Amino acid sequence: MIEIEDDQKEPGTIVQEIQKGFTIKDRLLRPALVGVAKKSEKKVEKNEENKENSGDK
C-alpha cells in the first residue's frame, strides 16, 4: 500500500490499484495492493517553518 498526495479526493480513498487481490469461495488468498489518497503536507510544512523561525528571535 502506498499513499498518494491528492487534495481533490477524501483521505483514505483508493485512487490506484497496483495489484489485484482475489478470493476462492470465502477465503482471501491475496489482498489487493492499492494506493490511497492523503492530504498534501505543503501547508503543514510552511506553518512549522514559520513557528520555528519566529521562536528563534
C-alpha distance matrix in Angstrom:
0.0 3.8 7.0 9.9 13.4 15.4 18.5 19.5 16.9 16.6 13.9 11.2 12.1 10.0 11.1 9.7 9.2 8.5 9.8 12.0 12.4 15.9 18.5 22.2 24.4 22.7 20.7 17.0 16.8 13.3 10.4 8.7 5.4 5.1 5.5 7.5 10.9 12.4 16.0 17.3 18.8 21.9 24.2 23.2 23.9 27.2 28.3 27.6 29.5 32.4 32.6 32.7 35.4 37.5 37.5 39.0 42.1
3.8 0.0 3.8 6.6 10.0 12.4 15.8 17.1 15.1 15.2 12.4 10.7 11.7 10.0 10.2 9.2 10.1 9.4 11.9 14.5 15.5 19.2 22.0 25.7 27.9 26.2 24.4 20.6 20.5 16.8 14.0 11.8 8.3 6.7 4.7 6.4 8.8 9.9 13.3 14.0 15.6 18.4 21.0 20.2 20.6 23.9 25.2 24.7 26.4 29.2 29.7 29.8 32.3 34.5 34.7 36.1 39.1
7.0 3.8 0.0 3.8 6.6 9.2 12.2 14.0 12.2 12.3 9.4 8.6 9.9 9.3 9.3 9.8 11.8 12.0 14.9 17.1 18.2 21.8 24.5 28.2 30.2 28.3 26.8 23.2 23.4 19.9 16.7 14.4 11.4 8.7 5.5 5.0 5.8 6.2 9.5 10.3 12.1 15.1 17.4 16.8 17.6 20.7 21.9 21.7 23.5 26.2 26.7 27.2 29.6 31.6 32.0 33.6 36.4
9.9 6.6 3.8 0.0 3.8 6.1 9.7 11.3 10.2 11.4 9.5 9.8 10.0 9.5 8.0 8.9 11.9 12.4 15.8 18.0 19.8 23.4 26.3 30.1 32.0 30.4 29.2 25.6 25.8 22.2 19.1 16.3 13.3 10.1 6.4 5.9 5.0 5.9 8.4 8.7 11.3 13.6 16.1 16.4 17.0 19.6 21.3 21.6 23.1 25.5 26.6 27.2 29.2 31.3 32.1 33.6 36.3
13.4 10.0 6.6 3.8 0.0 3.8 6.7 9.2 9.2 10.5 8.9 10.6 11.1 11.7 10.2 12.0 15.3 16.1 19.6 21.6 23.3 26.9 29.7 33.5 35.2 33.5 32.4 28.9 29.3 25.8 22.6 19.8 17.0 13.7 9.9 8.5 5.8 4.9 5.6 5.1 8.2 10.2 12.5 13.3 14.1 16.4 18.1 18.8 20.2 22.4 23.7 24.6 26.4 28.3 29.4 31.0 33.4
15.4 12.4 9.2 6.1 3.8 0.0 3.8 5.5 6.0 8.3 8.1 10.4 9.9 11.0 9.1 11.7 15.4 16.9 20.4 21.9 23.8 27.1 29.9 33.7 35.2 33.5 32.8 29.5 30.2 26.8 23.5 20.5 18.1 14.5 11.0 9.0 5.6 5.9 5.8 6.4 10.2 11.6 13.3 14.7 16.1 17.8 19.3 20.7 22.2 23.8 25.3 26.6 28.2 29.8 31.2 33.0 35.2
18.5 15.8 12.2 9.7 6.7 3.8 0.0 3.8 5.6 7.5 8.3 11.5 11.2 13.3 11.9 15.0 18.6 20.5 23.8 25.1 26.7 29.9 32.5 36.3 37.5 35.6 35.2 32.0 33.0 29.8 26.3 23.5 21.4 17.7 14.3 11.8 8.0 7.3 5.4 6.4 10.0 11.0 11.6 13.4 15.5 16.6 17.7 19.6 21.3 22.4 23.8 25.7 27.1 28.3 29.9 32.0 33.8
19.5 17.1 14.0 11.3 9.2 5.5 3.8 0.0 3.8 7.0 9.3 12.0 10.5 12.4 10.8 14.2 17.8 20.1 23.3 24.2 26.0 28.9 31.5 35.1 36.2 34.5 34.5 31.4 32.6 29.5 26.1 23.0 21.4 17.6 14.6 12.2 8.8 9.6 8.7 10.1 13.8 14.7 15.2 17.2 19.3 20.2 21.3 23.3 25.0 25.9 27.5 29.4 30.7 31.8 33.6 35.7 37.4
16.9 15.1 12.2 10.2 9.2 6.0 5.6 3.8 0.0 3.8 6.4 8.5 6.8 9.1 8.4 12.1 15.4 18.1 20.9 21.5 22.9 25.8 28.2 31.8 32.7 30.9 30.9 27.9 29.3 26.3 22.8 20.0 18.7 14.9 12.3 9.4 6.4 7.9 8.4 10.9 14.4 16.2 16.7 18.0 20.3 21.8 22.5 24.2 26.3 27.4 28.5 30.4 32.1 33.2 34.6 36.8 38.8
16.6 15.2 12.3 11.4 10.5 8.3 7.5 7.0 3.8 0.0 3.8 6.3 5.8 9.3 10.0 13.7 16.5 19.2 21.7 22.0 22.9 25.6 27.6 31.2 31.9 29.7 29.7 26.9 28.6 25.8 22.1 19.8 18.7 15.2 12.9 9.4 6.7 7.4 8.0 11.5 14.4 16.8 16.8 17.4 20.2 21.9 22.0 23.5 26.0 27.1 27.7 29.7 31.7 32.6 33.6 36.1 38.2
13.9 12.4 9.4 9.5 8.9 8.1 8.3 9.3 6.4 3.8 0.0 3.8 5.6 8.8 10.0 13.2 15.8 18.0 20.4 21.1 21.7 24.6 26.6 30.3 31.2 28.9 28.5 25.4 27.0 24.1 20.4 18.3 16.9 13.5 11.1 7.3 5.0 4.5 6.3 9.9 12.3 15.3 15.7 15.6 18.1 20.4 20.5 21.4 24.1 25.5 25.8 27.5 29.9 30.9 31.6 34.0 36.4
11.2 10.7 8.6 9.8 10.6 10.4 11.5 12.0 8.5 6.3 3.8 0.0 3.8 6.4 8.9 11.5 13.4 15.6 17.6 18.1 18.3 21.1 23.0 26.7 27.6 25.2 24.7 21.7 23.3 20.5 16.7 14.9 13.8 10.7 9.0 5.4 5.4 6.4 9.4 12.7 15.0 18.2 18.9 18.5 20.8 23.4 23.5 24.0 26.7 28.5 28.6 30.0 32.6 33.7 34.2 36.5 39.0
12.1 11.7 9.9 10.0 11.1 9.9 11.2 10.5 6.8 5.8 5.6 3.8 0.0 3.8 6.2 9.3 11.4 14.3 16.3 16.4 17.1 19.8 21.9 25.6 26.5 24.5 24.3 21.3 22.9 20.2 16.5 14.1 13.3 9.9 8.5 5.4 5.4 8.1 10.9 14.0 16.9 19.7 20.6 20.8 23.0 25.3 25.8 26.6 29.1 30.7 31.2 32.7 35.0 36.2 37.0 39.2 41.6
10.0 10.0 9.3 9.5 11.7 11.0 13.3 12.4 9.1 9.3 8.8 6.4 3.8 0.0 3.8 5.9 7.6 10.6 12.6 12.8 13.8 16.8 19.3 23.0 24.3 22.6 22.2 19.1 20.2 17.2 13.8 10.9 10.1 6.6 5.9 4.4 6.4 9.9 13.2 15.7 18.6 21.4 22.8 23.0 24.7 27.2 28.1 28.7 30.9 32.9 33.5 34.6 36.9 38.5 39.2 41.2 43.7
11.1 10.2 9.3 8.0 10.2 9.1 11.9 10.8 8.4 10.0 10.0 8.9 6.2 3.8 0.0 3.8 7.1 9.9 12.7 13.4 15.4 18.5 21.4 25.1 26.7 25.4 25.0 21.7 22.4 19.1 16.0 12.6 11.3 7.6 5.8 5.5 6.3 10.1 12.9 14.7 18.0 20.2 22.0 22.7 24.1 26.4 27.7 28.5 30.3 32.3 33.3 34.4 36.4 38.1 39.1 40.9 43.3
9.7 9.2 9.8 8.9 12.0 11.7 15.0 14.2 12.1 13.7 13.2 11.5 9.3 5.9 3.8 0.0 3.8 6.2 9.3 10.5 13.0 16.3 19.6 23.2 25.2 24.3 23.5 20.1 20.2 16.8 14.1 10.4 8.7 5.6 4.8 6.9 9.0 12.5 15.6 16.9 20.0 22.1 24.4 24.9 25.9 28.4 29.9 30.4 32.0 34.3 35.4 36.1 38.1 40.1 41.0 42.5 45.2
9.2 10.1 11.8 11.9 15.3 15.4 18.6 17.8 15.4 16.5 15.8 13.4 11.4 7.6 7.1 3.8 0.0 3.8 5.8 6.7 9.4 12.7 16.1 19.7 21.9 21.3 20.3 16.9 16.7 13.3 11.0 7.2 6.2 4.4 6.3 9.0 11.9 15.4 18.7 20.2 23.0 25.4 27.7 27.9 28.8 31.5 33.0 33.2 34.9 37.4 38.2 38.8 41.0 43.1 43.7 45.2 48.0
8.5 9.4 12.0 12.4 16.1 16.9 20.5 20.1 18.1 19.2 18.0 15.6 14.3 10.6 9.9 6.2 3.8 0.0 3.8 6.7 9.6 13.2 16.8 20.1 22.9 22.4 20.9 17.3 16.3 12.7 11.0 7.5 5.3 5.4 7.2 10.8 13.8 16.8 20.1 21.1 23.5 25.9 28.5 28.5 29.0 31.9 33.6 33.4 34.9 37.6 38.5 38.7 40.9 43.2 43.7 45.0 47.9
9.8 11.9 14.9 15.8 19.6 20.4 23.8 23.3 20.9 21.7 20.4 17.6 16.3 12.6 12.7 9.3 5.8 3.8 0.0 3.8 6.5 9.9 13.5 16.7 19.7 19.5 17.8 14.3 12.9 9.4 8.5 5.6 5.0 7.0 10.0 13.3 16.7 19.7 23.2 24.4 26.8 29.3 31.8 31.7 32.2 35.2 36.7 36.4 38.0 40.8 41.5 41.7 44.0 46.3 46.6 47.9 50.9
12.0 14.5 17.1 18.0 21.6 21.9 25.1 24.2 21.5 22.0 21.1 18.1 16.4 12.8 13.4 10.5 6.7 6.7 3.8 0.0 3.8 6.7 10.5 13.6 16.4 16.4 15.2 12.0 11.1 8.1 7.4 4.8 6.7 8.4 11.9 14.5 17.9 21.2 24.8 26.4 28.9 31.6 33.8 33.7 34.6 37.5 38.9 38.7 40.5 43.2 43.8 44.2 46.6 48.7 49.0 50.5 53.5
12.4 15.5 18.2 19.8 23.3 23.8 26.7 26.0 22.9 22.9 21.7 18.3 17.1 13.8 15.4 13.0 9.4 9.6 6.5 3.8 0.0 3.8 7.2 10.7 13.4 13.0 11.5 8.2 7.6 4.9 4.4 3.8 7.2 9.6 13.4 15.5 19.2 22.1 25.9 27.8 30.1 33.0 35.1 34.6 35.7 38.8 39.8 39.5 41.6 44.2 44.5 44.9 47.5 49.5 49.6 51.2 54.3
15.9 19.2 21.8 23.4 26.9 27.1 29.9 28.9 25.8 25.6 24.6 21.1 19.8 16.8 18.5 16.3 12.7 13.2 9.9 6.7 3.8 0.0 3.8 7.0 9.8 10.1 8.8 6.4 6.0 5.4 6.5 7.4 10.9 13.3 17.0 18.9 22.5 25.5 29.2 31.3 33.6 36.6 38.6 38.0 39.2 42.3 43.2 42.9 45.1 47.7 47.9 48.4 51.1 52.9 52.9 54.7 57.7
18.5 22.0 24.5 26.3 29.7 29.9 32.5 31.5 28.2 27.6 26.6 23.0 21.9 19.3 21.4 19.6 16.1 16.8 13.5 10.5 7.2 3.8 0.0 3.8 6.3 6.5 5.4 4.4 5.2 6.9 8.4 10.3 14.0 16.3 20.0 21.5 25.0 27.9 31.5 33.9 36.1 39.3 41.0 40.3 41.7 44.8 45.5 45.1 47.5 50.0 50.0 50.5 53.4 55.1 54.9 56.8 59.9
22.2 25.7 28.2 30.1 33.5 33.7 36.3 35.1 31.8 31.2 30.3 26.7 25.6 23.0 25.1 23.2 19.7 20.1 16.7 13.6 10.7 7.0 3.8 0.0 3.8 6.0 5.5 6.7 7.0 9.8 11.9 14.0 17.6 20.0 23.7 25.3 28.8 31.6 35.3 37.7 39.9 43.1 44.8 44.1 45.4 48.6 49.2 48.8 51.2 53.8 53.7 54.2 57.1 58.8 58.6 60.4 63.5
24.4 27.9 30.2 32.0 35.2 35.2 37.5 36.2 32.7 31.9 31.2 27.6 26.5 24.3 26.7 25.2 21.9 22.9 19.7 16.4 13.4 9.8 6.3 3.8 0.0 3.8 5.7 8.3 9.9 12.8 14.2 16.4 20.1 22.2 25.8 26.9 30.2 33.0 36.6 39.2 41.5 44.7 46.2 45.4 47.0 50.1 50.6 50.3 52.9 55.2 55.0 55.7 58.6 60.2 59.9 62.0 65.0
22.7 26.2 28.3 30.4 33.5 33.5 35.6 34.5 30.9 29.7 28.9 25.2 24.5 22.6 25.4 24.3 21.3 22.4 19.5 16.4 13.0 10.1 6.5 6.0 3.8 0.0 3.8 6.6 9.4 12.1 12.8 15.3 18.9 20.8 24.3 25.0 28.3 30.8 34.4 37.1 39.2 42.6 43.9 42.9 44.7 47.8 48.0 47.7 50.4 52.7 52.2 53.0 56.1 57.5 57.1 59.3 62.3
20.7 24.4 26.8 29.2 32.4 32.8 35.2 34.5 30.9 29.7 28.5 24.7 24.3 22.2 25.0 23.5 20.3 20.9 17.8 15.2 11.5 8.8 5.4 5.5 5.7 3.8 0.0 3.8 6.2 9.3 10.6 13.7 17.1 19.5 23.0 24.0 27.6 29.9 33.6 36.2 38.0 41.4 42.9 41.8 43.3 46.6 46.9 46.3 48.9 51.4 50.9 51.4 54.5 56.1 55.6 57.6 60.8
17.0 20.6 23.2 25.6 28.9 29.5 32.0 31.4 27.9 26.9 25.4 21.7 21.3 19.1 21.7 20.1 16.9 17.3 14.3 12.0 8.2 6.4 4.4 6.7 8.3 6.6 3.8 0.0 3.8 5.8 6.8 10.0 13.3 15.8 19.4 20.6 24.2 26.6 30.3 32.7 34.6 37.9 39.5 38.5 39.8 43.1 43.6 42.9 45.5 48.0 47.7 48.1 51.2 52.8 52.4 54.3 57.5
16.8 20.5 23.4 25.8 29.3 30.2 33.0 32.6 29.3 28.6 27.0 23.3 22.9 20.2 22.4 20.2 16.7 16.3 12.9 11.1 7.6 6.0 5.2 7.0 9.9 9.4 6.2 3.8 0.0 3.8 6.8 9.9 12.7 15.9 19.6 21.4 25.1 27.6 31.4 33.4 35.2 38.5 40.4 39.3 40.4 43.7 44.4 43.7 46.0 48.7 48.5 48.7 51.7 53.6 53.1 54.8 58.1
13.3 16.8 19.9 22.2 25.8 26.8 29.8 29.5 26.3 25.8 24.1 20.5 20.2 17.2 19.1 16.8 13.3 12.7 9.4 8.1 4.9 5.4 6.9 9.8 12.8 12.1 9.3 5.8 3.8 0.0 3.8 6.5 9.0 12.3 16.0 18.1 21.9 24.4 28.1 30.0 31.8 35.0 37.1 36.1 37.0 40.4 41.2 40.5 42.7 45.5 45.4 45.6 48.4 50.4 50.1 51.7 54.9
10.4 14.0 16.7 19.1 22.6 23.5 26.3 26.1 22.8 22.1 20.4 16.7 16.5 13.8 16.0 14.1 11.0 11.0 8.5 7.4 4.4 6.5 8.4 11.9 14.2 12.8 10.6 6.8 6.8 3.8 0.0 3.8 6.5 9.3 12.9 14.6 18.4 20.8 24.6 26.6 28.5 31.7 33.7 32.7 33.8 37.1 37.9 37.3 39.5 42.2 42.1 42.5 45.3 47.2 47.0 48.7 51.9
8.7 11.8 14.4 16.3 19.8 20.5 23.5 23.0 20.0 19.8 18.3 14.9 14.1 10.9 12.6 10.4 7.2 7.5 5.6 4.8 3.8 7.4 10.3 14.0 16.4 15.3 13.7 10.0 9.9 6.5 3.8 0.0 3.8 6.1 9.9 12.0 15.7 18.5 22.3 24.2 26.4 29.4 31.4 30.9 31.9 35.0 36.0 35.7 37.8 40.4 40.7 41.1 43.7 45.7 45.7 47.4 50.4
5.4 8.3 11.4 13.3 17.0 18.1 21.4 21.4 18.7 18.7 16.9 13.8 13.3 10.1 11.3 8.7 6.2 5.3 5.0 6.7 7.2 10.9 14.0 17.6 20.1 18.9 17.1 13.3 12.7 9.0 6.5 3.8 0.0 3.8 7.2 9.9 13.6 16.2 19.9 21.4 23.5 26.4 28.7 28.1 28.8 32.0 33.2 32.7 34.6 37.4 37.8 38.0 40.6 42.7 42.8 44.3 47.3
5.1 6.7 8.7 10.1 13.7 14.5 17.7 17.6 14.9 15.2 13.5 10.7 9.9 6.6 7.6 5.6 4.4 5.4 7.0 8.4 9.6 13.3 16.3 20.0 22.2 20.8 19.5 15.8 15.9 12.3 9.3 6.1 3.8 0.0 3.8 6.4 10.1 12.9 16.6 18.2 20.6 23.4 25.6 25.3 26.2 29.2 30.5 30.3 32.2 34.8 35.3 35.8 38.3 40.3 40.6 42.2 45.1
5.5 4.7 5.5 6.4 9.9 11.0 14.3 14.6 12.3 12.9 11.1 9.0 8.5 5.9 5.8 4.8 6.3 7.2 10.0 11.9 13.4 17.0 20.0 23.7 25.8 24.3 23.0 19.4 19.6 16.0 12.9 9.9 7.2 3.8 0.0 3.8 6.9 9.7 13.2 14.6 17.1 19.7 22.0 21.9 22.8 25.7 27.0 27.0 28.8 31.4 32.1 32.6 34.9 36.9 37.4 39.0 41.8
7.5 6.4 5.0 5.9 8.5 9.0 11.8 12.2 9.4 9.4 7.3 5.4 5.4 4.4 5.5 6.9 9.0 10.8 13.3 14.5 15.5 18.9 21.5 25.3 26.9 25.0 24.0 20.6 21.4 18.1 14.6 12.0 9.9 6.4 3.8 0.0 3.8 6.7 10.3 12.4 15.0 18.0 19.7 19.5 21.0 23.8 24.7 25.0 27.1 29.3 29.9 30.8 33.2 34.9 35.4 37.3 40.0
10.9 8.8 5.8 5.0 5.8 5.6 8.0 8.8 6.4 6.7 5.0 5.4 5.4 6.4 6.3 9.0 11.9 13.8 16.7 17.9 19.2 22.5 25.0 28.8 30.2 28.3 27.6 24.2 25.1 21.9 18.4 15.7 13.6 10.1 6.9 3.8 0.0 3.8 6.9 9.3 12.3 15.0 16.5 16.7 18.4 20.8 21.8 22.5 24.6 26.5 27.3 28.5 30.6 32.2 33.0 35.0 37.5
12.4 9.9 6.2 5.9 4.9 5.9 7.3 9.6 7.9 7.4 4.5 6.4 8.1 9.9 10.1 12.5 15.4 16.8 19.7 21.2 22.1 25.5 27.9 31.6 33.0 30.8 29.9 26.6 27.6 24.4 20.8 18.5 16.2 12.9 9.7 6.7 3.8 0.0 3.8 6.4 8.9 12.0 13.2 13.1 14.9 17.5 18.2 18.8 21.1 23.0 23.6 24.8 27.1 28.6 29.3 31.4 33.9
16.0 13.3 9.5 8.4 5.6 5.8 5.4 8.7 8.4 8.0 6.3 9.4 10.9 13.2 12.9 15.6 18.7 20.1 23.2 24.8 25.9 29.2 31.5 35.3 36.6 34.4 33.6 30.3 31.4 28.1 24.6 22.3 19.9 16.6 13.2 10.3 6.9 3.8 0.0 3.8 6.4 9.1 9.7 10.1 12.3 14.4 15.1 16.2 18.4 19.9 20.8 22.3 24.3 25.6 26.7 28.8 31.1
17.3 14.0 10.3 8.7 5.1 6.4 6.4 10.1 10.9 11.5 9.9 12.7 14.0 15.7 14.7 16.9 20.2 21.1 24.4 26.4 27.8 31.3 33.9 37.7 39.2 37.1 36.2 32.7 33.4 30.0 26.6 24.2 21.4 18.2 14.6 12.4 9.3 6.4 3.8 0.0 3.8 5.7 7.5 8.4 9.8 11.7 13.2 14.3 15.9 17.7 19.0 20.2 21.9 23.6 24.9 26.6 28.8
18.8 15.6 12.1 11.3 8.2 10.2 10.0 13.8 14.4 14.4 12.3 15.0 16.9 18.6 18.0 20.0 23.0 23.5 26.8 28.9 30.1 33.6 36.1 39.9 41.5 39.2 38.0 34.6 35.2 31.8 28.5 26.4 23.5 20.6 17.1 15.0 12.3 8.9 6.4 3.8 0.0 3.8 5.6 5.2 6.2 8.7 10.1 10.6 12.4 14.4 15.5 16.5 18.4 20.2 21.3 23.0 25.4
21.9 18.4 15.1 13.6 10.2 11.6 11.0 14.7 16.2 16.8 15.3 18.2 19.7 21.4 20.2 22.1 25.4 25.9 29.3 31.6 33.0 36.6 39.3 43.1 44.7 42.6 41.4 37.9 38.5 35.0 31.7 29.4 26.4 23.4 19.7 18.0 15.0 12.0 9.1 5.7 3.8 0.0 3.8 5.5 5.2 6.3 8.8 10.1 10.8 12.5 14.5 15.5 16.7 18.6 20.2 21.7 23.7
24.2 21.0 17.4 16.1 12.5 13.3 11.6 15.2 16.7 16.8 15.7 18.9 20.6 22.8 22.0 24.4 27.7 28.5 31.8 33.8 35.1 38.6 41.0 44.8 46.2 43.9 42.9 39.5 40.4 37.1 33.7 31.4 28.7 25.6 22.0 19.7 16.5 13.2 9.7 7.5 5.6 3.8 0.0 3.8 5.5 5.3 6.3 8.7 10.1 10.8 12.5 14.4 15.6 16.7 18.6 20.6 22.2
23.2 20.2 16.8 16.4 13.3 14.7 13.4 17.2 18.0 17.4 15.6 18.5 20.8 23.0 22.7 24.9 27.9 28.5 31.7 33.7 34.6 38.0 40.3 44.1 45.4 42.9 41.8 38.5 39.3 36.1 32.7 30.9 28.1 25.3 21.9 19.5 16.7 13.1 10.1 8.4 5.2 5.5 3.8 0.0 3.8 5.5 5.2 6.2 8.7 10.0 10.7 12.4 14.4 15.5 16.7 18.8 21.0
23.9 20.6 17.6 17.0 14.1 16.1 15.5 19.3 20.3 20.2 18.1 20.8 23.0 24.7 24.1 25.9 28.8 29.0 32.2 34.6 35.7 39.2 41.7 45.4 47.0 44.7 43.3 39.8 40.4 37.0 33.8 31.9 28.8 26.2 22.8 21.0 18.4 14.9 12.3 9.8 6.2 5.2 5.5 3.8 0.0 3.8 5.5 5.1 6.2 8.7 9.9 10.6 12.3 14.3 15.4 16.9 19.3
27.2 23.9 20.7 19.6 16.4 17.8 16.6 20.2 21.8 21.9 20.4 23.4 25.3 27.2 26.4 28.4 31.5 31.9 35.2 37.5 38.8 42.3 44.8 48.6 50.1 47.8 46.6 43.1 43.7 40.4 37.1 35.0 32.0 29.2 25.7 23.8 20.8 17.5 14.4 11.7 8.7 6.3 5.3 5.5 3.8 0.0 3.8 5.4 5.1 6.2 8.7 9.9 10.6 12.3 14.3 15.7 17.5
28.3 25.2 21.9 21.3 18.1 19.3 17.7 21.3 22.5 22.0 20.5 23.5 25.8 28.1 27.7 29.9 33.0 33.6 36.7 38.9 39.8 43.2 45.5 49.2 50.6 48.0 46.9 43.6 44.4 41.2 37.9 36.0 33.2 30.5 27.0 24.7 21.8 18.2 15.1 13.2 10.1 8.8 6.3 5.2 5.5 3.8 0.0 3.8 5.5 5.1 6.3 8.7 10.0 10.7 12.4 14.6 16.3
27.6 24.7 21.7 21.6 18.8 20.7 19.6 23.3 24.2 23.5 21.4 24.0 26.6 28.7 28.5 30.4 33.2 33.4 36.4 38.7 39.5 42.9 45.1 48.8 50.3 47.7 46.3 42.9 43.7 40.5 37.3 35.7 32.7 30.3 27.0 25.0 22.5 18.8 16.2 14.3 10.6 10.1 8.7 6.2 5.1 5.4 3.8 0.0 3.8 5.4 5.1 6.2 8.7 10.0 10.6 12.7 15.1
29.5 26.4 23.5 23.1 20.2 22.2 21.3 25.0 26.3 26.0 24.1 26.7 29.1 30.9 30.3 32.0 34.9 34.9 38.0 40.5 41.6 45.1 47.5 51.2 52.9 50.4 48.9 45.5 46.0 42.7 39.5 37.8 34.6 32.2 28.8 27.1 24.6 21.1 18.4 15.9 12.4 10.8 10.1 8.7 6.2 5.1 5.5 3.8 0.0 3.8 5.4 5.1 6.1 8.6 9.9 10.9 13.2
32.4 29.2 26.2 25.5 22.4 23.8 22.4 25.9 27.4 27.1 25.5 28.5 30.7 32.9 32.3 34.3 37.4 37.6 40.8 43.2 44.2 47.7 50.0 53.8 55.2 52.7 51.4 48.0 48.7 45.5 42.2 40.4 37.4 34.8 31.4 29.3 26.5 23.0 19.9 17.7 14.4 12.5 10.8 10.0 8.7 6.2 5.1 5.4 3.8 0.0 3.8 5.5 5.2 6.1 8.5 10.2 11.5
32.6 29.7 26.7 26.6 23.7 25.3 23.8 27.5 28.5 27.7 25.8 28.6 31.2 33.5 33.3 35.4 38.2 38.5 41.5 43.8 44.5 47.9 50.0 53.7 55.0 52.2 50.9 47.7 48.5 45.4 42.1 40.7 37.8 35.3 32.1 29.9 27.3 23.6 20.8 19.0 15.5 14.5 12.5 10.7 9.9 8.7 6.3 5.1 5.4 3.8 0.0 3.8 5.5 5.3 6.1 8.9 10.6
32.7 29.8 27.2 27.2 24.6 26.6 25.7 29.4 30.4 29.7 27.5 30.0 32.7 34.6 34.4 36.1 38.8 38.7 41.7 44.2 44.9 48.4 50.5 54.2 55.7 53.0 51.4 48.1 48.7 45.6 42.5 41.1 38.0 35.8 32.6 30.8 28.5 24.8 22.3 20.2 16.5 15.5 14.4 12.4 10.6 9.9 8.7 6.2 5.1 5.5 3.8 0.0 3.8 5.6 5.2 6.6 9.4
35.4 32.3 29.6 29.2 26.4 28.2 27.1 30.7 32.1 31.7 29.9 32.6 35.0 36.9 36.4 38.1 41.0 40.9 44.0 46.6 47.5 51.1 53.4 57.1 58.6 56.1 54.5 51.2 51.7 48.4 45.3 43.7 40.6 38.3 34.9 33.2 30.6 27.1 24.3 21.9 18.4 16.7 15.6 14.4 12.3 10.6 10.0 8.7 6.1 5.2 5.5 3.8 0.0 3.8 5.4 5.4 7.2
37.5 34.5 31.6 31.3 28.3 29.8 28.3 31.8 33.2 32.6 30.9 33.7 36.2 38.5 38.1 40.1 43.1 43.2 46.3 48.7 49.5 52.9 55.1 58.8 60.2 57.5 56.1 52.8 53.6 50.4 47.2 45.7 42.7 40.3 36.9 34.9 32.2 28.6 25.6 23.6 20.2 18.6 16.7 15.5 14.3 12.3 10.7 10.0 8.6 6.1 5.3 5.6 3.8 0.0 3.8 5.5 5.7
37.5 34.7 32.0 32.1 29.4 31.2 29.9 33.6 34.6 33.6 31.6 34.2 37.0 39.2 39.1 41.0 43.7 43.7 46.6 49.0 49.6 52.9 54.9 58.6 59.9 57.1 55.6 52.4 53.1 50.1 47.0 45.7 42.8 40.6 37.4 35.4 33.0 29.3 26.7 24.9 21.3 20.2 18.6 16.7 15.4 14.3 12.4 10.6 9.9 8.5 6.1 5.2 5.4 3.8 0.0 3.8 5.6
39.0 36.1 33.6 33.6 31.0 33.0 32.0 35.7 36.8 36.1 34.0 36.5 39.2 41.2 40.9 42.5 45.2 45.0 47.9 50.5 51.2 54.7 56.8 60.4 62.0 59.3 57.6 54.3 54.8 51.7 48.7 47.4 44.3 42.2 39.0 37.3 35.0 31.4 28.8 26.6 23.0 21.7 20.6 18.8 16.9 15.7 14.6 12.7 10.9 10.2 8.9 6.6 5.4 5.5 3.8 0.0 3.8
42.1 39.1 36.4 36.3 33.4 35.2 33.8 37.4 38.8 38.2 36.4 39.0 41.6 43.7 43.3 45.2 48.0 47.9 50.9 53.5 54.3 57.7 59.9 63.5 65.0 62.3 60.8 57.5 58.1 54.9 51.9 50.4 47.3 45.1 41.8 40.0 37.5 33.9 31.1 28.8 25.4 23.7 22.2 21.0 19.3 17.5 16.3 15.1 13.2 11.5 10.6 9.4 7.2 5.7 5.6 3.8 0.0
